[in-house]
Amino acid sequence: MVETRCVVGIDLSMVSPAMAVFCNAPDEGSTAEGGIGEGPSREGGIGEGVRAEGGGSESEETDGAGSIRTGRWHLYCFAQRVKEVGKSRCIAPGVTLVFLPSIPNSAENSNCVRYEHIRFHLLRIIADLVDYQPRVHIEGYAFSAHTNASYKLHELGGILKHSIFQLLRQECSTTPPTQWKKRCTGNGKLSKLEMVRFLEDHGPKIDLFAVFGKPVTATVPCPIQDIADSVGIVLAALTPVLPQSKRKPGPVEPSSTKRAKRSYPV
């Protein structure tokens, strides 16, 4: 059996969560049995009709969630429009983008309904990766003074982490945004736009603005920013940790014998 390294990165939000999966095997021709929520084998590649050997074009599009294949990037986001639901696109060589069913709107659905929708569809994909022994990494919370707006994300995060633990019997790795950005790009304060631009020359090498047909703006729309962050989380997990350089202590300066002049009245 070929040992496969599988890394999952999740950018969690109540509006537009996204997930990136990278499965890397020494034998690029190896495949695994079964698909995402399906019984048939994966030999057909990513979705029916999409070429799986890395030569796909942006125009190739199929229905269905598709299948996992080693040596490829698989990106997932929740559809913003009804016509996107279930579509699978080969957006670059070795990179597939899948649109999951839209998240129920908050006006007509309770928080629990929305939590379950997100949990079900993300866990369905992770369940298909069990044979690959995936390592799941979730972006850490950015704590805010606006507690009313962030408690939903915290609840969703707890539900998802517990579900993943029940499935894989292992803890998810949680990394704050500044840490995974620092490890991935060398700059922990990278903006949303800079992160999207970074991916044009690194990792899957994709232009997400072009994929979604959006103009390049400083305010990056959803789900572009969420997909970019999920890919960045995976890249950070794949980046080896470099050892800290040990600095030799320099000469100790002798302390001055003179008293410092007071800058306040006695």
N, C-alpha and C positions, 0 to 999 in steps of 0.2 A: 504494500500500500504506500502510495506517495504521500509524504508529509506535506500538508498544505497550511500555509499561514493565512489566516483570514482576520481582517480588522474591520470593525464597524464603527463609524462616527455618526453621532446624532446631535443635530442642532435643534434643541427643543423649544417650541413656542406654541401658544394657543392659536395663533393666526396661520402660520405657515411653517410647520416643522419639516425638517428634511433629514435624509439619511444617506450616507455614502458607504459603500461596501467595496473592499478590495480583497480579492482572493488571489494569492500568488502561490503557484506550485512550480517546482523545478522542472517537471515534465509538462510543457505547455499543451500537449495533446491530450492530457488526462481529463476525464470528465467524471461526473458523479451521477448517481441515479436519482430520479425524482426531480420535481420542480417546485416552484413556490405554490403551495396549496394544490399541487397536481400529482397525478400518479405516474404519467409517462416519463421516459428518460429524457435527459437534457441534451442529447446529441444534436438537436436542432438548433442549439445556440440560444440567443437572447430573444425570446418571443418567436412566434411562428413567422417565418419568412425573412427574418433579419439575419444577415450573414454574420457568423460568430467568429470569424478568423481575423478580425481587426481591420477589414477593408471597407467598412460601412460608410455611408454618406449621410449627411444631415437630412436628406429627403426621405430616407427609409423610415417607414412607420408601420406599426402593427397594433392590433388590439391585444389586450391581455397583459398580465403582469410580467410575463416572460420567465426566464429561468436563470439560475446562477451558473456561471462557467468560470473556471479558474483562469488566472492571467488577465483578468479584465476588471474595469471599474463599472460599478452598478450604482446609479444615482436615483434617489426616490424623492418625490415631493408630492404634496397634495394638490390636486387640480384646482385652479382658480376659476375655470370655466367648465360647463357641463360637457362640452364637446371634447375636452382633453381627457376625461375620465377613462382609464384603462389603456391609454395609448402608450406605446413603447417605441422610443426613437433611438436609433444609433447616431449619436451626435458627433462622433469622432472615432477614429480607429481604436477599437478596444474600449469604448465608452458608451454605455447605454443609459438613457434617461427614461424612467417610468413614472407616469402620473397616477397616483393613487386616488381613490374616491374623495370628493370634496368634503371638508369638515362641515358638519351641520352648523347653521348660523346660530348665534347666541340669542337672537331675538325670539326664536321659536323652540329652542332646545335648552335643556338644563346643562349645567357644567358636567354632570356625571355622564350624560349622553355623549358629550364632546370628548371627555376623557376616554371613554370606552372606544369610541371610533378611532382615535389616534393610537391607543394602546393595541387594539386588535390588529390594525393593518401593519404597524411596525413589528409587532411580535410575530405575525404571520411570516414575515420575511426572515426574521432572525431564526425562527423555528426550522426553516429550510436549510440553515447553515450549521445545524448541530453536528453533523458529521465532520465538518471542517474545524471544529473546536474554536469558534470565533472569540475574539476579545472585543468587548463592547466598551466604547468610550463616549461619554456624554459630556457636553459642555457644562461647566459649573455655573451656578446661579450668579447673576450680577445683582447683588442686593441693592435695593432702592428704597428711598424714603416713602415712595408711593406704595405702601403695603397692600392697599386695596387692589392694585393692578397686578401685583406679583404673586399673591397667594395662590392663584389658580395654577400658575406655572410650577410652584412648589408642590402642590397637590398632585399634578400630573406627573412630575418627576418622580415622586415617591411611588405612585402607582406603577409606573413603567419600570422603575428599578426593581421593585418587588417581583413583578411579573417575569422580568428577565432572570432574576435570581432563581425563581421557581423552575424556570425552563432549563437554564444552563448550570445551576448549582454553583455559581460563582458571582462575585460582586462586580458591578460595573465600575470602571475607572472614571472618576469625575475630575476634570481639569478646568480651572478658571480660564477665561478668554485670553488674558494677558500672558499666561504661561504657555498655552498651546501655540499662540501666535509667535512668541519668542522662540520656541523650539523649532517651529516650522519655517519661519521666515527670517528670524534673527531680530525682529522688531515686534515687541509686545504691544505696541500702541498703533499697529496698522489699522487704517480706516477700512470701512466696508468696501469702498471703491478700490483701494489699494490691494485688498485681499482678492477681489475678483480679477484684477489685472495680474496679480502674482500667478494665478492659475493658468494664464495664457502661455507661460513658459516653464511651468513646473507641474509635476504630478500628471494628471490626465491631459494637460495642455489643451484647455477648452476656452472659448470665448463665450461666456454665458450671455452677454448682451446680444451677441449675434444669434445665439441659439433661440432666444426668446423674442428676437426682433425688436429689441428695445434700444433707444438711444442711450449713449453713455452720459450719465449724469452723476453728480456728487452724491445725491440721495439715491441709493441703490434700492430698487423695488423688490418686493417679495415675488416669487421664491428665489430670485437670483442670489440675494445675500445669504439666504439660509443654506442653499446648496453649496455655495462657496465655503461657508463656515464648516459644514459637515465634512467636506473634502479636506479642509485644512486640519481638522481634528484627526483624520486618518493619517495624513502626512506627518503630523507631529508624533503620532504613535509609531510610525514606521521609521522615524529618524532616531538613530542611536544616540544615547546620552553620552556626551563627551565628558571625560573626567575633568574635574576642576583643576586648574593649574595651581601648583603650590608655590606661593611667593616666598622667597627667602627674606626674613626680616632684615630691614636696613639698619644702619647704625643709629643708636639712640642718642638723640640730641640732649646734651646736659641741660638740666633745668636752670633757669636764671635765678640768681641769688637775690636779684633786686625785687623789692615789693612792687606789685602793680599799683598804680595810682588809682585811688578811689574816684569813681565817677558819680558819687552820691554824697550828700552831706552826712556827717557823723552825728 
